[in-house]
Amino acid sequence: MEEYRIALVGIIVEDADVVEKLNRLLHEYGQYIIGRMGIPCPDKGISIISVVMDAPKTVVSALSGKLGMLRGVSVKTVMQKAGSHGTA
């Protein structure tokens, strides 16, 4: 069994036309998402989404990769072994 990670996926959306595809992907991985926060920044023309996951590393990487392939979407991911107290 693959070891689970706690992951923070930071997403910046610059193209509002991809929001439906982005939400579909997040829904597809919903069983692993333990928190989500969206911050609109209309004056900058972007939206910022933070997603917290508890999932195998391969699942986190798959979602991050799919999100990063969307036009106008930037993604950065930070992962930590659950309960390892900083010993990644």
Beta strands, then each sheet from edge to edge (+ up, - down):
strand 1: 4-13
strand 2: 33-41
strand 3: 46-56
strand 4: 73-81
sheet 1: 2+ 3- 1+ 4-
end
